[in-house]
Amino acid sequence: MIKSGDPVEQTKRLKYMNLVANAVMLQNVVDLTGVLNAVAGEGYPVTKELVGRLSPYIRDHIRRFGQYVLDMDEMPEPLGLEALKLGL
């Protein structure tokens, strides 16, 4: 809910909500890639069709518009980006 009638404050709030949503989606992509690589490492086929049915915009159990408590002294783990190896 945007409580302020100030258009500048409303724009800031909307941008912050989008930033949170984008950060959640980025983390979901990292998590999904790790899981899919682990599944592929166990010998299960990971195809373009399978990956194409997944979405990083998972909304279950996410408080997109909720309150988040951030510990700015705690450093997050590196993302550990790795390419997804697709079996064609």
N, C-alpha and C positions, 0 to 999 in steps of 0.2 A: 504494500500500500504506500502510495506517495502522499505524504501529509502536507507538503509545502505547495503553495500555489505559485511559487517562483519558477518560471520556465527554465532558468539556468540550473536550479537545484533538481528539478524534475529530469532534465537531460542527464545530469551527473548520476542520479540514482539509476536510470535506465542503463547507462553505460556500465556502471558497477555490477548490475545484475547480469548483463551480457558477459562481462569479464569473468564472473564466477561460473557461469554456464560454460564458457569456453575453456576455463581451467579444468572443470570437471570432465569435459569431453576429451581434452588432451590426456588427462590421467587415464581415462577409460581406454583410449587408443593404446597407450603404453601397456596397460594391464592386459588388454585383449591380445596384443602382439606377443607378449610373454607367454600367455596361456596357449595360444595357437602354435607357437614355436615348441613349447613343451609337448603338446599333443603330437605334433609332427615328429618330434624326437622319439616318441614312443612307438612310431611306426604307423600311425593313423594318417590317412591322406587328408591334406588340407588343400582344397581347391579354390579357384576364383569364385565358383558358384557358392560355396560354403561361406567364404568371407563376405561375399556380396550381400548375404542375408543378415549380416550383423550390423549393428549401428552403435556408434560411440555415444549417442544421445540416450543413455539409459536413464530413465526417470524414477524408477522404483527406489525407494529408500534414500532419496536425495532431497534435502531441504533447500531447493534452489532459492526460495525467497525467505529462508529462515535466517537465524542468527548464527554466525560462525565465530568461534573463539580461536584466535591465531596466537601462537607463541612465536614471536618474532626473534627470539634468541635461539630457537631450535632450527638447525639447518636441515633441509630436506635431503633425502638420498638423491644421487644423480639419477636422471631418467633412464640411463642405460639403453639408449636407442639402438635397436638392431633391426635389420631388415627382415621382413616376413618371407620365409622360403616357401613358395607355393609349389605344390606338386601338380603338374599339368596333366 
